[in-house]
Amino acid sequence: PKPAAMASVRARQQSHGSRPKTWVAAACAVSLVQLCSAQITWGPAPMHLSETDDFANQQRLYDLLRQAYFADYSAKNPEHRLMPAIEAELAEFRQRAASQPSLALAVAMAKYHFAWYKQGGTEMDVEAVQDAAELMSLSIQFSQ
């Protein structure tokens, strides 16, 4: 996203309180789908991830994915409508974790938080959990 556009979104968020509004979530979803690349592609921009600070990467990715996960979520509307975008973002970062191990902790924790269950159900996604465990192991090797 263009910095000026994201500054406008941040200004609107601040003027309407800290809860994201529908139009903010929609703008974020469009950015997520269109721009999956070498940085977190929505939210306060630019937010490049560190080659050395895995903890900061984990916090940045979690904060942004959490915002997307709960966009428009309520007791009356219990669907997580941005899950396809979250899954695409996680897949992109997962591919990069092998060559950039400073992302391993971020992707592992994101999978634990947002991909533990298969979408729309209560069945555990065993592959996602196993992958998260492998990424956690990679993260431990990276941080030693």
NORURTA-V908630 format. One record per residue. N is the residue number from 1. SS is DSSP state (H for helix, E for strand, C for the rest). PSI is psi in whole degrees, -180 to 180 (* if undefined). OMEGA is omega in degrees with one decimal (NA if undefined). Layout:
n: (N,N)
ss: (SS,SS)
psi: (PSI,PSI)
omega: (OMEGA,OMEGA)
//
This chain:
n: (1,2,3,4,5,6,7,8,9,10,11,12,13,14,15,16,17,18,19,20,21,22,23,24,25,26,27,28,29,30,31,32,33,34,35,36,37,38,39,40,41,42,43,44,45,46,47,48,49,50,51,52,53,54,55,56,57,58,59,60,61,62,63,64,65,66,67,68,69,70,71,72,73,74,75,76,77,78,79,80,81,82,83,84,85,86,87,88,89,90,91,92,93,94,95,96,97,98,99,100,101,102,103,104,105,106,107,108,109,110,111,112,113,114,115,116,117,118,119,120,121,122,123,124,125,126,127,128,129,130,131,132,133,134,135,136,137,138,139,140,141,142,143,144)
ss: (C,C,H,H,H,H,H,H,H,H,H,H,H,H,H,C,C,C,C,C,C,H,H,H,H,H,H,H,H,H,H,H,H,H,H,C,C,C,E,E,C,C,C,C,C,C,E,E,C,C,C,C,C,H,H,H,H,H,H,H,H,H,H,H,H,H,H,H,H,C,C,C,C,C,C,C,C,C,C,C,C,C,H,H,H,H,H,H,H,H,H,H,H,H,H,H,H,C,C,C,H,H,H,H,H,H,H,H,H,H,H,H,H,H,C,C,E,C,C,C,C,C,C,E,C,H,H,H,H,H,H,H,H,H,H,H,H,H,H,H,H,H,H,C)
psi: (152,138,-39,-40,-42,-34,-39,-43,-45,-42,-42,-40,-45,-39,-20,16,-180,-15,129,142,168,-44,-31,-47,-41,-42,-40,-42,-44,-45,-42,-49,-40,-31,25,116,-145,13,164,130,10,171,-162,120,155,148,73,147,151,146,-15,-22,88,-32,-44,-40,-44,-45,-42,-49,-43,-48,-45,-41,-35,-43,-44,-40,-40,10,124,18,134,175,-34,-22,77,11,145,87,-16,9,-40,-38,-39,-45,-41,-42,-45,-42,-41,-47,-33,-42,-37,-20,-32,-39,-14,80,-11,-9,-11,-46,-44,-46,-40,-50,-36,-39,-40,-41,-41,-6,21,-38,152,142,131,13,-170,8,128,138,89,-40,-43,-40,-43,-42,-41,-40,-41,-40,-36,-40,-44,-39,-42,-42,-40,-40,-6,*)
omega: (179.6,-178.6,-179.6,179.2,-179.8,175.7,177.4,178.7,179.3,179.6,178.4,177.6,-178.4,-178.4,-180.0,-178.8,-174.1,178.5,178.2,177.5,-177.7,-177.2,176.8,179.8,179.3,178.0,178.5,-179.1,178.7,-179.9,-179.9,-175.3,-174.6,-164.9,178.3,-178.0,-172.8,176.4,172.0,-164.5,175.2,-175.6,179.5,-173.9,-14.9,179.3,179.9,179.4,-174.6,173.6,-172.9,-173.3,-177.0,-180.0,177.3,177.0,-179.2,-178.1,179.7,-177.8,179.5,-178.5,-177.4,178.6,177.5,177.9,179.1,-177.7,-176.8,177.2,179.0,-179.3,175.4,177.8,179.8,-177.6,-172.0,179.9,175.8,-170.2,179.4,-179.4,177.5,178.5,177.6,179.1,178.4,179.2,178.6,179.3,178.8,179.5,178.6,178.6,-176.8,-174.9,179.8,-179.6,178.2,-173.3,175.4,176.2,-173.2,179.5,-179.2,-177.6,178.3,-178.8,177.6,177.4,177.0,-177.3,-167.9,-176.6,-178.4,-179.0,174.6,-174.1,175.3,-177.6,-179.9,179.2,179.7,176.2,-173.4,179.5,179.9,179.9,178.0,178.2,178.0,178.3,177.6,177.3,177.2,176.7,176.8,179.1,179.1,177.3,-179.7,-172.9,179.9,NA)
//
